[in-house]
């Protein structure tokens, strides 16, 4: 990566900084300001969409760590999310614990559940590992519907009260938005820290060449399990936030379908990059929201087509988009963006 | 890599001690019906350059794999400084100080040169996942400290100008140099090199030879080298072990090996004159 003209690192600390130039600081500050002021700038629908994006982002970041960075394919991220939602929900409903306790515990519960499936990764790779994690999805649904009704409510699910801090209840869209924003910011920061420290390098080492990783002293088994543990922890936190957002937890909310979408978001954004997880989540989520807006309009214009057809066609378009990325830009939007940035910086030279 | 240059300039030949660093005691390794190694024994003394040679399929890489813990021999035992390491997992053996470079390209293609070398420091670092998540104070300080260490190796291997490049974009010779750097970053007590010069041109080979000799002098560690280039082997090795079909057929200094009739037979297929 070429740096912008005139930017040189004089210390190793500068060389490792994520934000290097005044302009980058400015853009970053503007982005944060927009996020903070969003409920005032665009009240209503936008806040709801942003909340869902924030929750999805946390789950996709976790998947990025497991699959994109450590290379362990995981098709059960939404089940891990569900475990977090149920764990947090049950503790809040039955024991009336504060969300400050239930959200981390939801994360840990999901992490333990995920790590159990991660144990399989020692023996199996790729396609077979994907199938094993799909099993997590079915075990999760089955367990939630069959475990005693006093625990998780079986098919009725859990109804929850809003998260409360002292006398302040996160019971409006705007309030829950700030709660999700805080968690999303924390988890994003954490993911960046992880990836530029010892653990992140070990993940990439395991992904790129597990034999060489083992020889230089990286305990591959430990790091594969840890990758699942951390990825599922992110999912669990996302699930717990989801529980407080919709205030209703039910097994049908966490489907295999959703897990597949998360993988799609990674592919579009770019595997193995934290920024890729953010870009992919935002782009796909916004497109999905666009469909719910544009779909009915097309149905109004051409009533003969019928609503069902339009929605099916739009989903096919989204699926097609992912296929296009796999074929033409498997490294995602972030990689494309880096190429653009690089050629801008070294212009007029080709390389 | 403390003061590689300074020590090598003093050109002090390291003192030889009697106790072997590595002792391979009668290892036999079979894959199904194929016997890859049959009762192989040898010792690696302190700070010697020990070459293992032999025709293709002789069991050279298998020997290294046993030392690394990738293959578990059915019989025999392996010792590292009097400690038995037979049956240890590779990462445990690495922790005891066995560094290794690979045949072909075995780097982490998704990491830059600096980060590849930092993975070599993994053993000596302590930051866990939680400290990494927080990335304040300790984790950051450790990153900077290890970066300084790694920069010494970058200096030594003369790869400063490519430190931020992804290794996937480098030439073969440079990648092999990064591979060597990653092994050096482990602060190894013994260095295993599997065909470090295969596929290199003369200049690249000369560079590697220079590095190998400098490393031995600066770090005073034994280097076990598997190599096909006989000119190189005869020039730099203190002792040579020759394998053929899994058996040790000769061992000794380069002069003795060059004129050993069994070695000539194994390599050239010539009849041994009696």
Interface residues (C-beta under 8 A of the other chain):
Chain A: X1 X12 X13 X15 X16 X189 X190 X191 X192 X193 X194 X196 X197 X198 X199 X200 X201 X202 X204 X205 X207 X208 X209 X211 X212 X213 X214 X215 X216 X217 X218 X219 X220 X226 X230 X272
Chain B: X68 X70 X89 X90 X91 X94 X95 X99 X100 X102 X106 X107 X108 X109 X110 X111 X115 X118 X119 X120 X122 X123 X125 X126 X127 X128 X129 X131 X132 X133 X134 X135 X139 X140 X142 X143 X144 X147 X148 X151 X164 X182 X183 X186
